Amino acid sequence: MNRLAIILFLAAFQAARGEDDRIADREAIRAHIDSIYQAFIHKDLPALGATHAEDWRGFLNGSTKMIRGIDQYMQAVGSLKGPYGMTSSNCGTSILSSRVTPRSPPSSATVR
């Protein structure tokens, strides 16, 4: 019985620790995304470049082909002369995938 109690305690402790790790990961991801938006808002090209890896791959809104690397990304972003540091053609939204299937937006504003 004593052994079972110890095993259950350790399992509960490990589960709680795993949730703490997820919370920390979630906050780090949100902070990174926020830093990208702040760079756009403040029209800070060096900060924007620093938020992306040299070998970044993805799409921007309105792009017709995959962007490969930080140089192409920064060229696609442009000089950030638009309102709030964003141009109407890209709006600074990136999709980190080499495959994108068009779909209608979700009906609710809930982030999933």
C-alpha positions as CSV (number, residue, x, y, z in Angstrom):
1,M,0.0,0.0,0.0
2,N,2.8,2.4,0.8
3,R,4.5,1.7,-2.5
4,L,1.3,2.4,-4.4
5,A,0.9,5.7,-2.6
6,I,4.4,6.7,-3.5
7,I,3.8,5.8,-7.2
8,L,0.6,7.7,-7.3
9,F,2.2,10.7,-5.7
10,L,5.1,10.7,-8.2
11,A,2.7,10.3,-11.1
12,A,0.6,13.3,-9.9
13,F,3.8,15.3,-9.4
14,Q,5.0,14.5,-12.9
15,A,1.7,15.4,-14.4
16,A,1.6,18.8,-12.7
17,R,5.2,19.5,-13.8
18,G,4.3,18.7,-17.4
19,E,1.4,21.2,-17.2
20,D,3.8,23.8,-15.9
21,D,6.1,23.2,-18.9
22,R,3.1,23.6,-21.2
23,I,2.2,26.9,-19.6
24,A,5.7,28.2,-19.9
25,D,5.8,27.0,-23.6
26,R,2.5,28.7,-24.3
27,E,3.7,32.0,-22.8
28,A,7.0,31.9,-24.7
29,I,5.1,31.4,-28.0
30,R,2.7,34.2,-27.2
31,A,5.6,36.5,-26.3
32,H,7.4,35.7,-29.6
33,I,4.2,36.3,-31.7
34,D,3.7,39.6,-29.8
35,S,7.3,40.6,-30.6
36,I,6.6,40.1,-34.3
37,Y,3.5,42.3,-34.2
38,Q,5.3,44.9,-32.1
39,A,8.0,45.1,-34.8
40,F,5.4,45.7,-37.4
41,I,3.6,48.3,-35.4
42,H,6.8,50.2,-34.6
43,K,8.0,49.8,-38.2
44,D,11.2,48.2,-36.8
45,L,12.8,46.2,-39.7
46,P,15.9,45.0,-37.6
47,A,13.6,43.7,-34.9
48,L,11.3,42.1,-37.4
49,G,14.3,40.4,-39.0
50,A,15.5,39.2,-35.6
51,T,12.2,37.4,-35.0
52,H,12.7,35.0,-37.9
53,A,15.3,32.4,-38.6
54,E,17.7,32.6,-41.5
55,D,16.1,29.6,-43.2
56,W,12.5,30.7,-42.5
57,R,10.0,29.3,-45.0
58,G,6.3,30.2,-45.3
59,F,3.7,32.5,-46.9
60,L,2.4,35.9,-46.3
61,N,-1.2,36.9,-47.1
62,G,-1.5,37.4,-50.8
63,S,1.7,35.6,-51.7
64,T,1.5,33.3,-54.6
65,K,4.6,31.2,-53.9
66,M,6.6,30.1,-50.9
67,I,9.0,32.5,-49.4
68,R,12.4,31.0,-48.7
69,G,14.8,32.5,-46.3
70,I,15.0,35.7,-44.3
71,D,16.1,37.8,-47.2
72,Q,13.1,36.9,-49.3
73,Y,10.9,37.4,-46.3
74,M,12.2,40.9,-45.6
75,Q,11.9,41.8,-49.3
76,A,8.3,40.6,-49.3
77,V,7.5,42.6,-46.1
78,G,8.9,45.7,-47.8
79,S,9.8,49.0,-46.1
80,L,6.9,49.0,-43.6
81,K,5.6,52.4,-44.9
82,G,1.9,51.3,-44.6
83,P,-0.4,52.1,-41.7
84,Y,0.7,50.5,-38.4
85,G,3.8,49.3,-40.1
86,M,1.9,46.9,-42.4
87,T,1.2,47.1,-46.1
88,S,-2.3,46.4,-47.4
89,S,-0.9,43.5,-49.5
90,N,0.7,41.4,-46.7
91,C,-0.6,42.7,-43.4
92,G,2.3,40.9,-41.7
93,T,0.4,37.7,-41.3
94,S,2.6,34.6,-41.8
95,I,1.5,31.0,-42.3
96,L,4.3,28.6,-41.4
97,S,3.6,25.8,-43.8
98,S,4.6,24.7,-47.2
99,R,1.0,23.5,-47.8
100,V,-1.9,25.8,-47.5
101,T,-5.5,24.7,-48.2
102,P,-7.9,27.6,-48.6
103,R,-10.7,27.5,-46.1
104,S,-13.3,29.8,-44.7
105,P,-12.4,31.6,-41.5
106,P,-13.8,30.1,-38.2
107,S,-17.1,31.4,-37.1
108,S,-15.9,32.4,-33.7
109,A,-12.9,34.6,-32.6
110,T,-11.6,31.9,-30.2
111,V,-8.0,31.0,-30.7
112,R,-7.4,27.3,-30.8
